[in-house]
Each structure stands twice: as C-alpha cells, then as structure tokens.
Amino acid sequence: MGLFSRLGLWERSANTEQRHRLCRILLMISVVIKFNGFQSSRLLDSLPYIFRSICCRTQVVSFYSSASEPVPPPASPSQSPPLPPLSVITSVCSLVCESYYQHQTHTRSSPPKLNLSIDIDSLTHEQAITVVAALADEAGSMVALSFFHWAIGFAKFRHFMRLYIVCATSLVNNGNLERAHEVMQCMVQSFSEIGKLKEAVSMIIEMGFQGLTLSTRTLNIVLGIACEMGLVEYAEDVFEEMRVRGVSPNSTSYKLILFGNCRAGRILDADRWLSEMVERGFVVDSATCTLVISAFVEKGFVNRAIWCFDKWVELGMKPNLIHFTSLINGMCKRGSIKQAFEMLEEMVRKGWKPNVYTHTALIDGLCKKGWTDKAFRLFLKLVRSDHYKPNVHTYTSMICGYCKDDKLSRAEMLLTRMKEQGLAPNTNTYTTLIGGHSKAGNFERAYELMDLMGEEGCAPNIYTYNAIADGLCKKGRVQEAYNLLKKAFRHGLQADRVTYTMLISEHCKHGDTKQAMVFLSKMVKVGLQFDMHLYTTLIAAFCRQERMKESEKLFEEAVSLGLVPAKETYTSMICGYCRNKNISLAMKFFHRMSNHGCTPDSITFGALISGLCKLSKLDEACELYETMIDKGLSPCEVTRVTLAYEYCQKDDLATAMVILERLEKKPWIRTVNTLVRKLCSEKKVGIAALFFHKLLDKDRNVDRVTLAAFMTACYESGKYALVSDLSEKISRGIG
C-alpha cells in the first residue's frame, strides 16, 4: 500500500466511496506493475498514463479478455512508454476488491461472501493462484481470503491443492497465521471428501517447515475427520506424529480418539486412551462417560464399564439416568439380573426414577433368563404407570420371552394388545414372533405373519427369512428353506452371516463339506467375516470324515485371523486325531487348549481315553481317567465302559473293578449293566458273571435286559452252571 503515500491520494480522498475507488485503481496499478514487468525506475514516469488509462477502462474492461489477448491501449504520445495489457488477473482483482468493499464493515471476524460476475470456466488454475497471491500482497489477507473461499465453492478449484498452499503461504508472509491455519483446515475437509485425507495431512505437516506452526485446532479437525471416516489407526498415528512435532493435545483431542475407538468397537484401545487421558489430568465429562459406558457395555466389557463408572463417581462426577440405564442394560445382557436390580436400587437412592428404557432393559434381561413371569409383573407395573408406558421395544422383549418359553398364545395376545394401544409393531417384533412359530413348527402361522407385515408396510428383512428357514431346516424341510431364501434374494435382500452359517451347518450335518466350502467362498466374495462358531462347524465336519489336513488348515486360518478357538473346536480336533489313530497330535492339541483359555470337559477327556484305548495304551488312558475324576468331571458312560472293557479284554479284572469303584452308586450300576451286556456279546461270560455277582451285591433289582443277555450268552457257550449259580443267588435275594 506504499503507493498511497507516494501519490498523496489518501489525504485528498473526499469520502469513503472515493477512497475505495482509489484503492481499487491503485491495486490494479500494482498488479499491472507486478505481473507485466515494469521496472521500478520507470514507475513514476508511467504512473500518470497508467492511472488515466485504468480510470477510463474501469467501467468497460471485460473480464473475458485474457492475458494472451490484451485490450489494446488508446492512442498515446510517442514519448510515453507502452501500457501493459489489462489481463484476467487485473480484472478479477478489481472485481474482488469492489465486491469486498461493498460488504466491508468496521468489525469483521470472517471474510464476506463475494458476489462476482465471473464465468468460472474462463478462469484457469494458474490465474486463480496468481489472484490470491496478488490480493494478499496488495489488498491484505482478508480480501485474499474472501476470493479463496469464493473459488473453493466451485468443484473446479475445491480440490486444487496449490490454491490452498499459495493462499496459506501468502497469509504466512503477511504474518496472519490464524487465517493460514483456517485455509489448511479447509483443505483437510475438502480433500477428505475425495478420499485424500492423508495427502492433505502430509501437506499440513510440510507447511510446518514453511513457517506455519502446527496447531492443536488443526490436529483436532484432522482427528475428527479421520475418526468419522473410520480411519482410527491413522488418527492415532497423526496424534503421535503431531505430538512429536510439538503440538500439545487437549481434552478434545483425547475425546476424538476415544470416540473413534468406541465407534469402531476397539474397546481395549479405547480403554488405553481413556487411561492416558485421565493420567494427563483431563476431565472426563458426562457425554464422554455416556459414550464409553455404552460402548463398553455393547461389546460385553460390563465389568470395565462399572469400574470406570465407580472411578468417575469418586472423582466427583454426578451420574445421570442414562449412565445407570446403560449399566443396567449391560448387566441384563450378560445375565447378571441380581446385580442389575442392585444398580436400580442405587439409582433410586441417588434420586433418579427409572424410565421406560430402564424397565425395558430389565424386562429383556428377565426374559432372556427365562423368568417370564417376573418380567410380566414388571411389564404390568409399567402398563399401570402414570408417567411411562411400554413402547414397541418393551412389547417386543416380552413377546420374545414368551416365544422362548413356547407360550405363543400369550405372545400373540401381546401383539394384539400393543396394536390396541396404538403402537405399530416393527420388523423386529414380527420377526421375533415368526421365529417363535417357526421353532414350534407352526409354519402356516409364520407365513401368515409375514404376509401381514407386508400389508402393514413393514417389509420382512433377511432376519425374518432366516427365522423361518432355520425352523424349516431343523424340521428336515431343507428344500423349502432354500426356496424361501431364493425368494428373499429375488426381493433384493442379501444373505448375511446367519444365513450362510445356517446353510453351511446344514450341509456339514449331512457330510456335504464340498457344498459347505462353496458357501464359505461366497461369504469371502461378499466380504462377510467368519466367526469361531462357523469355523468350529466346518472343522467338526472334516474331523468326522477324518480329513485332518483340511481341519488343520481351517484351525490355523481361524487363529491367524485373531479368532479364539473354543473348547468345542479343540474337542473336534482331538476326536478327529483319535479316530485317525494319531494320538500324539491329539495330545498336542489337548495340551494346547490352555493357550486359549479353554478347559477340557468330560467329552474331551473321553475322546482321548477312547483313542488311547484303541492303541492299547491303557496306562496312559487310566492316568487321564484319574485326572478327570480329580478335576471333578464325571466321565460319560461310554468312557467308563470303554476303559473297563479294555482291561477286561486283557483279563485284568482287578483294574477294571478299581476304575469303576470311584463312581457313585447309580452311575456304577448303569455302567456295570452295560459292561455285562457288552462282555456277553463278545462271549466273555466268565468275566461277565463276576461283574453280574458284584451287581447283585449292590442292587437286588435285576435289569431284565442284562439278565436275558447273560443267560443267552451262557446257553450259547454251554456255561449252564453260571446261569444256575446266578439264578440261585437271585432267588436267595428275593426270598
């Protein structure tokens, strides 16, 4: 603005309008000088001519003239230097200034919205950045910023990174760092729209080396956008990168990272950030508490949610109704009903009255526990309340409880009742009732309800179709289930994980592992994730077919995906190896169970014991049997009979007797009866007779099937004396 003082025009300005006009003229002069190569030594000689020419042209210069087609100057004295061309740059700068000063006020916190009569297609990218730089140099930061905001309002310039960089750099040169940060923040928001957030953030960090110190506000905008896009890990990387570069994160920074992790279901990471936030002395507000508790409860980390809640209360936080209801809901979901009612009592003591959501959580928990009578009493309390009435979710929970108890008439009664109350059943309500009827085999009613849904404008979803298809499969009507699902697909519904799991399980049940793997491949193609239950189903199917290589591959694949094998998974693998007579690998998987927190049960032990018996490793089998008993596990009858029978095969009757001695009376009697029949089928009537006599010593009520089997075996073997001795003992016992 040095030209003002040199010409002495400022003092001679009669009024504001004239001053603004002179400002615009001088700005255009400076642009012409800057971008058309005038030498400073020729400036004063040329200035009168330029000034007069511009004044004449201000009203008539067309914006549509360009740098390549300059407006020719008027006739001039031969001694005067040639007038530089009035380019697009000059015209745009003039229009910007004119529009800006029309909206200018004495106090302005943000640049005005410009009204420019410009054909955006005629302005090139290079011309746009030149205008920004010129305006920043000659008219000031706010004028340049006004044009910048006008330009990025058009798609042509919105994602032109150099425009942001030139504008920010020009503002930095003016010492206006606050506005430069504003430009970079706009860049982050604009480029995130087209998936180029990382490129924008890299440029922000680069600008840190150009004099634009990184700010906490910019960091928070980046974190907020990244977390909203689901790029939580990237947000954490940016957080650390900026902290290393001297940016001090504030409570908002931690909240954004915390929110992002909670939304993404990364509860352990959220917990880590929460701990760091508290350690750094930042206050956890009520909104953050609500989010954390809800997220932790949703993912099953109820104990951690309770711990955080108690800690925050100790630090002075006043819990509200939402906090209590979220915790009660979490406790009910995991089946801790007693604890939920204790929390309800504490809530009432704190002065909060339970609302319909609190009651619904409790009703849902009671129904899931199978305590539908208690749930209904609470439901009636809500019905009779003057303040809160049951909503759709309350009715749906109660209907679900009755469906689980096979009390379908009551469930239907509630459906009618809720309609009478003016509540419209939703898809979940109908699906719950349809599932109940399908489970009971009432498919005609299930189909009627599905038709009713359509009539009421409540379209069935894939869960609705899954409910009926699952019931059909369980009743052996597999083809009908397939046809139903095909109908769902024709209506535009997509199979979900439940659908595929149901189909895979059905094929595995019938040993059709080939088709099961076809469905698994389809799941991969549509991007559905597998859970451990699905892997266990497939592993068990391959193990039953003794195809252990396929089972091993699936097992290791599940582990590599971060899934935790269940007890059933390990038991299937152990059973498969035992069938394959590969006891060493079976034992390897048995010992590996503890790595994933799995405790072997009686079925697991039984599979190993049977496997060892097949290989005549009776000492090891007996040792496992004793370990099993010591752990308080009750061996099943097959395990008991198998081990005792193997010792009988070796004519080691004493050990067989010892193995059975640790059993209680009832299981001992059942086991010996089965063992006698098995020995008789193998014509080992001598040993069978010894066990039969032991059996009569403990129980005089002779099992007729066992007696018939023993007598038949004795007659076929010619051991009539054994029958006589036994008959005499039975007679004495009766007498």
MIMISE-498055 format. One line per field, with one value per residue (C-alpha): x, y, z; residue number from 0; residue in one letter. Coordinates in steps of 0.5 Angstrom, whole numbers, plus 500, padded with zeros to 3 digits. Each point is the difference from the previous one (the first is absolute). Layout:
! residues N
xx = (X,...)
yy = (Y,...)
zz = (Z,...)
voba = (NUM,...)
domar = (A,...)
This chain:
! residues 735
xx = (500,506,497,495,505,505,494,497,493,498,499,497,494,494,496,500,497,505,506,497,500,507,502,498,503,507,499,499,506,504,498,502,507,501,498,501,508,500,507,500,504,494,495,499,500,495,495,496,499,498,496,496,499,497,496,497,499,498,493,501,505,497,502,500,506,507,507,501,495,501,496,504,502,497,504,505,506,506,505,495,502,495,494,501,494,494,500,495,504,499,492,499,504,496,493,502,502,494,495,504,500,492,500,505,498,504,501,500,502,499,501,494,497,501,496,504,497,505,500,504,501,504,505,506,503,506,497,496,506,503,494,500,508,499,494,504,506,496,493,501,499,492,499,504,497,493,502,503,493,496,505,499,493,501,502,505,504,498,505,505,506,504,495,500,507,501,495,503,507,498,496,506,504,495,501,493,501,493,497,505,498,493,502,503,495,495,505,499,493,500,505,496,494,504,504,506,501,507,502,497,503,507,500,498,506,504,498,502,507,498,498,493,501,495,494,496,494,502,502,493,497,504,499,492,500,504,496,494,503,501,508,501,507,502,497,505,506,498,499,507,504,497,502,507,500,498,492,497,494,494,494,496,506,499,493,500,505,496,493,503,503,493,496,505,499,507,499,507,503,494,502,507,499,495,505,505,495,499,507,502,494,495,493,495,493,493,500,507,497,494,503,506,495,495,506,503,493,498,507,499,505,495,505,504,495,498,507,500,493,502,507,497,495,505,504,493,496,493,497,493,495,503,506,496,496,506,503,493,499,507,499,494,503,505,495,502,493,501,506,495,495,505,502,493,499,507,497,493,504,504,493,499,494,500,497,497,507,503,494,500,508,497,495,504,505,495,497,507,501,493,497,494,495,504,501,493,499,505,496,494,503,502,493,497,505,497,507,502,497,503,503,501,507,496,495,505,504,494,498,507,500,493,503,506,495,496,494,498,493,502,505,494,496,505,501,492,501,505,496,494,505,501,507,503,504,506,504,504,493,497,507,500,493,501,507,496,494,506,503,494,499,494,502,493,499,507,499,493,504,505,494,497,507,499,493,502,506,505,505,503,507,506,499,492,502,506,495,495,506,503,494,499,507,499,494,503,497,506,498,494,505,504,494,499,506,500,494,504,505,495,498,506,503,507,502,503,505,494,497,507,501,493,502,507,498,494,505,505,495,499,507,500,506,501,494,501,507,496,496,506,504,493,501,507,498,494,505,497,504,500,499,503,494,500,507,498,494,505,506,495,497,507,502,494,503,507,502,505,504,494,498,507,500,494,502,506,497,495,506,503,494,500,494,501,499,494,500,496,505,505,496,498,508,501,495,502,507,498,496,506,504,505,500,506,497,493,504,504,493,498,506,499,493,502,504,493,497,496,499,499,493,498,499,507,503,495,503,507,499,496,506,505,496,499,508,500,504,496,504,500,493,499,504,496,494,502,502,493,497,505,497,493,498,495,502,495,497,504,506,499,498,506,505,498,498,507,503,495,503,507,497,502,493,503,502,493,497,504,499,492,501,500,494,493,495,495,506,503,494,499,507,500,494,502,507,497,496,506,504,494,500,508,498,504,495,505,502,493,498,505,497,493,501,503,494,495,504,499,493,495,495,503,500,496,503,507,498,497,506,504,496,500,508,501,495,503,507,498,501,494,503,501,493,498,504,498,492,501,503,495,495,503,500,493,498)
yy = (500,505,503,503,504,502,503,503,498,497,507,503,495,504,494,492,499,504,496,493,502,503,493,496,504,500,493,499,504,496,493,503,502,493,496,504,501,508,502,504,506,500,500,508,501,495,501,506,497,493,504,503,494,496,505,500,493,498,500,497,495,493,494,496,503,495,501,497,505,507,506,505,507,506,505,503,505,497,501,496,493,495,498,493,495,500,493,495,501,507,500,494,504,506,497,496,507,503,494,500,508,499,496,502,502,503,494,493,494,496,502,502,495,503,501,500,500,496,494,495,495,506,501,495,497,504,506,498,499,507,504,497,502,507,501,498,504,507,500,496,493,501,502,494,495,502,499,493,498,502,496,493,501,497,493,502,503,497,494,504,500,505,505,498,500,507,503,498,502,507,500,498,505,505,498,497,493,500,500,496,494,502,498,494,498,501,496,494,500,501,494,495,501,496,495,504,502,497,504,507,498,499,507,503,497,502,507,500,500,506,505,497,497,494,502,496,502,497,494,499,501,495,495,502,498,494,497,502,496,494,501,499,497,506,505,497,501,507,501,497,504,507,499,498,507,504,500,500,495,503,496,501,496,494,500,500,494,497,501,497,494,499,500,495,495,501,499,499,505,505,498,501,507,501,499,504,506,499,500,506,504,501,500,494,504,497,499,496,496,498,498,496,496,499,497,496,497,499,496,496,503,502,499,505,505,499,501,507,502,499,503,507,500,500,506,504,498,500,494,501,496,498,497,496,497,499,496,496,498,497,496,498,498,495,497,504,501,501,505,504,501,502,505,502,501,504,504,502,501,506,503,497,497,494,502,495,499,497,496,497,498,497,496,498,497,496,497,498,497,496,504,502,500,505,504,500,503,506,501,501,505,504,499,503,505,508,502,495,495,494,501,496,497,498,496,497,498,497,496,498,497,496,498,497,496,498,504,502,502,505,503,500,504,505,501,502,504,504,502,502,505,503,497,498,493,501,495,497,499,496,496,498,497,497,497,497,497,497,497,497,497,505,502,501,506,502,501,504,505,501,502,504,504,502,502,505,503,496,496,494,500,495,498,499,495,497,498,496,497,498,497,496,497,498,496,497,504,503,501,504,504,501,502,505,503,501,504,504,501,502,505,504,497,498,494,501,496,497,498,497,497,496,497,498,497,496,498,498,496,496,499,504,504,502,504,503,502,503,505,501,503,504,503,502,503,505,502,497,498,493,499,494,496,500,497,495,497,499,497,495,498,499,496,496,498,499,505,503,504,505,500,503,505,503,500,503,505,502,501,505,504,501,496,496,492,498,493,497,502,496,494,499,500,496,495,500,498,495,497,500,497,506,500,505,505,499,501,506,504,497,504,506,501,504,505,503,499,494,495,493,497,492,500,502,495,495,500,500,494,496,502,497,494,499,500,495,506,498,503,507,499,498,506,505,497,501,507,501,498,504,506,499,498,494,495,498,493,499,502,496,493,501,500,495,495,501,498,494,498,500,495,506,500,503,506,500,500,505,505,499,501,507,501,502,494,502,501,494,496,502,499,493,498,503,497,493,500,502,494,496,502,498,493,502,497,499,507,502,495,503,507,498,497,507,503,496,501,508,499,495,503,496,503,495,502,499,493,498,502,496,494,500,500,495,495,501,499,494,503,498,500,507,501,495,504,507,497,497,507,504,495,501,507,500,496)
zz = (500,499,494,504,504,494,496,506,498,507,503,494,500,501,502,502,493,496,505,498,493,500,504,494,495,504,501,492,499,505,496,494,502,504,494,494,501,502,502,507,496,495,505,501,493,498,506,498,493,503,505,495,496,505,502,493,500,507,498,493,500,499,505,494,497,502,500,493,497,504,499,495,504,497,496,504,499,497,505,505,502,497,505,503,498,505,501,503,506,501,498,505,506,498,501,506,503,498,503,506,502,498,506,505,507,505,504,496,503,494,492,497,495,493,494,494,493,497,496,504,493,498,506,500,506,499,499,507,504,497,502,507,501,497,504,506,498,499,503,506,503,501,492,498,505,497,493,502,504,493,496,504,500,493,498,495,506,506,499,497,506,497,501,508,500,497,504,506,498,499,506,504,496,503,507,500,503,502,494,497,504,498,493,502,504,494,496,504,500,492,499,505,495,495,504,500,507,501,495,503,507,497,497,506,503,495,501,507,497,496,506,501,507,501,505,505,496,493,504,503,493,497,505,500,492,501,505,497,493,505,499,507,500,495,505,506,495,499,507,502,494,502,507,498,496,506,500,506,500,504,503,494,496,505,500,492,500,506,496,493,504,503,494,497,505,502,508,502,496,503,507,499,497,506,505,497,499,508,501,497,504,495,503,497,499,500,493,500,505,497,493,504,504,494,496,505,502,493,499,506,505,505,506,497,499,507,502,496,503,507,499,497,505,505,496,501,494,501,497,496,498,493,504,504,495,495,506,502,493,499,507,497,493,504,504,507,502,507,499,495,506,505,495,499,508,500,494,504,506,496,498,493,498,495,494,494,498,506,501,493,502,506,496,495,505,504,493,498,506,499,506,496,506,504,493,499,507,499,493,503,505,494,497,506,501,499,498,495,495,497,493,494,503,506,497,495,506,504,493,499,508,498,494,503,505,495,502,493,502,505,495,495,506,501,492,500,507,497,494,504,504,493,500,493,500,497,496,506,503,495,498,508,499,494,503,506,495,495,506,502,493,499,493,498,505,499,492,502,505,494,495,506,500,493,501,505,497,504,495,502,501,499,507,499,495,504,506,495,496,507,502,494,500,507,498,494,494,497,493,503,504,493,496,506,500,492,501,504,496,494,504,501,506,501,504,507,504,504,493,498,507,499,493,502,506,497,494,506,503,494,499,494,501,493,499,507,498,494,504,504,494,498,507,499,493,503,506,506,506,503,507,504,500,493,500,505,496,494,504,503,494,497,506,500,493,502,496,505,495,498,507,502,494,503,507,499,495,506,504,495,500,507,502,506,500,504,505,494,495,504,501,493,498,506,498,492,502,505,494,496,505,500,508,500,496,504,507,497,499,507,503,495,503,506,495,498,507,498,506,497,502,501,493,498,505,498,493,502,504,495,495,505,501,492,500,507,504,506,505,497,499,507,502,496,503,507,499,497,506,505,496,502,493,499,495,495,500,493,503,506,496,495,505,505,494,497,507,500,493,503,505,505,504,506,497,496,507,503,494,502,508,500,496,504,501,495,494,503,499,493,498,502,497,493,501,502,493,496,503,499,492,500,503,506,505,506,501,499,505,505,499,500,507,502,497,504,507,499,496,501,495,494,493,496,493,503,503,494,496,505,500,493,499,506,496,493,504,503,507,503,507,500,499,506,505,498,500,507,502,497,504,506,500,498,506)
voba = (0,1,2,3,4,5,6,7,8,9,10,11,12,13,14,15,16,17,18,19,20,21,22,23,24,25,26,27,28,29,30,31,32,33,34,35,36,37,38,39,40,41,42,43,44,45,46,47,48,49,50,51,52,53,54,55,56,57,58,59,60,61,62,63,64,65,66,67,68,69,70,71,72,73,74,75,76,77,78,79,80,81,82,83,84,85,86,87,88,89,90,91,92,93,94,95,96,97,98,99,100,101,102,103,104,105,106,107,108,109,110,111,112,113,114,115,116,117,118,119,120,121,122,123,124,125,126,127,128,129,130,131,132,133,134,135,136,137,138,139,140,141,142,143,144,145,146,147,148,149,150,151,152,153,154,155,156,157,158,159,160,161,162,163,164,165,166,167,168,169,170,171,172,173,174,175,176,177,178,179,180,181,182,183,184,185,186,187,188,189,190,191,192,193,194,195,196,197,198,199,200,201,202,203,204,205,206,207,208,209,210,211,212,213,214,215,216,217,218,219,220,221,222,223,224,225,226,227,228,229,230,231,232,233,234,235,236,237,238,239,240,241,242,243,244,245,246,247,248,249,250,251,252,253,254,255,256,257,258,259,260,261,262,263,264,265,266,267,268,269,270,271,272,273,274,275,276,277,278,279,280,281,282,283,284,285,286,287,288,289,290,291,292,293,294,295,296,297,298,299,300,301,302,303,304,305,306,307,308,309,310,311,312,313,314,315,316,317,318,319,320,321,322,323,324,325,326,327,328,329,330,331,332,333,334,335,336,337,338,339,340,341,342,343,344,345,346,347,348,349,350,351,352,353,354,355,356,357,358,359,360,361,362,363,364,365,366,367,368,369,370,371,372,373,374,375,376,377,378,379,380,381,382,383,384,385,386,387,388,389,390,391,392,393,394,395,396,397,398,399,400,401,402,403,404,405,406,407,408,409,410,411,412,413,414,415,416,417,418,419,420,421,422,423,424,425,426,427,428,429,430,431,432,433,434,435,436,437,438,439,440,441,442,443,444,445,446,447,448,449,450,451,452,453,454,455,456,457,458,459,460,461,462,463,464,465,466,467,468,469,470,471,472,473,474,475,476,477,478,479,480,481,482,483,484,485,486,487,488,489,490,491,492,493,494,495,496,497,498,499,500,501,502,503,504,505,506,507,508,509,510,511,512,513,514,515,516,517,518,519,520,521,522,523,524,525,526,527,528,529,530,531,532,533,534,535,536,537,538,539,540,541,542,543,544,545,546,547,548,549,550,551,552,553,554,555,556,557,558,559,560,561,562,563,564,565,566,567,568,569,570,571,572,573,574,575,576,577,578,579,580,581,582,583,584,585,586,587,588,589,590,591,592,593,594,595,596,597,598,599,600,601,602,603,604,605,606,607,608,609,610,611,612,613,614,615,616,617,618,619,620,621,622,623,624,625,626,627,628,629,630,631,632,633,634,635,636,637,638,639,640,641,642,643,644,645,646,647,648,649,650,651,652,653,654,655,656,657,658,659,660,661,662,663,664,665,666,667,668,669,670,671,672,673,674,675,676,677,678,679,680,681,682,683,684,685,686,687,688,689,690,691,692,693,694,695,696,697,698,699,700,701,702,703,704,705,706,707,708,709,710,711,712,713,714,715,716,717,718,719,720,721,722,723,724,725,726,727,728,729,730,731,732,733,734)
domar = (M,G,L,F,S,R,L,G,L,W,E,R,S,A,N,T,E,Q,R,H,R,L,C,R,I,L,L,M,I,S,V,V,I,K,F,N,G,F,Q,S,S,R,L,L,D,S,L,P,Y,I,F,R,S,I,C,C,R,T,Q,V,V,S,F,Y,S,S,A,S,E,P,V,P,P,P,A,S,P,S,Q,S,P,P,L,P,P,L,S,V,I,T,S,V,C,S,L,V,C,E,S,Y,Y,Q,H,Q,T,H,T,R,S,S,P,P,K,L,N,L,S,I,D,I,D,S,L,T,H,E,Q,A,I,T,V,V,A,A,L,A,D,E,A,G,S,M,V,A,L,S,F,F,H,W,A,I,G,F,A,K,F,R,H,F,M,R,L,Y,I,V,C,A,T,S,L,V,N,N,G,N,L,E,R,A,H,E,V,M,Q,C,M,V,Q,S,F,S,E,I,G,K,L,K,E,A,V,S,M,I,I,E,M,G,F,Q,G,L,T,L,S,T,R,T,L,N,I,V,L,G,I,A,C,E,M,G,L,V,E,Y,A,E,D,V,F,E,E,M,R,V,R,G,V,S,P,N,S,T,S,Y,K,L,I,L,F,G,N,C,R,A,G,R,I,L,D,A,D,R,W,L,S,E,M,V,E,R,G,F,V,V,D,S,A,T,C,T,L,V,I,S,A,F,V,E,K,G,F,V,N,R,A,I,W,C,F,D,K,W,V,E,L,G,M,K,P,N,L,I,H,F,T,S,L,I,N,G,M,C,K,R,G,S,I,K,Q,A,F,E,M,L,E,E,M,V,R,K,G,W,K,P,N,V,Y,T,H,T,A,L,I,D,G,L,C,K,K,G,W,T,D,K,A,F,R,L,F,L,K,L,V,R,S,D,H,Y,K,P,N,V,H,T,Y,T,S,M,I,C,G,Y,C,K,D,D,K,L,S,R,A,E,M,L,L,T,R,M,K,E,Q,G,L,A,P,N,T,N,T,Y,T,T,L,I,G,G,H,S,K,A,G,N,F,E,R,A,Y,E,L,M,D,L,M,G,E,E,G,C,A,P,N,I,Y,T,Y,N,A,I,A,D,G,L,C,K,K,G,R,V,Q,E,A,Y,N,L,L,K,K,A,F,R,H,G,L,Q,A,D,R,V,T,Y,T,M,L,I,S,E,H,C,K,H,G,D,T,K,Q,A,M,V,F,L,S,K,M,V,K,V,G,L,Q,F,D,M,H,L,Y,T,T,L,I,A,A,F,C,R,Q,E,R,M,K,E,S,E,K,L,F,E,E,A,V,S,L,G,L,V,P,A,K,E,T,Y,T,S,M,I,C,G,Y,C,R,N,K,N,I,S,L,A,M,K,F,F,H,R,M,S,N,H,G,C,T,P,D,S,I,T,F,G,A,L,I,S,G,L,C,K,L,S,K,L,D,E,A,C,E,L,Y,E,T,M,I,D,K,G,L,S,P,C,E,V,T,R,V,T,L,A,Y,E,Y,C,Q,K,D,D,L,A,T,A,M,V,I,L,E,R,L,E,K,K,P,W,I,R,T,V,N,T,L,V,R,K,L,C,S,E,K,K,V,G,I,A,A,L,F,F,H,K,L,L,D,K,D,R,N,V,D,R,V,T,L,A,A,F,M,T,A,C,Y,E,S,G,K,Y,A,L,V,S,D,L,S,E,K,I,S,R,G,I,G)
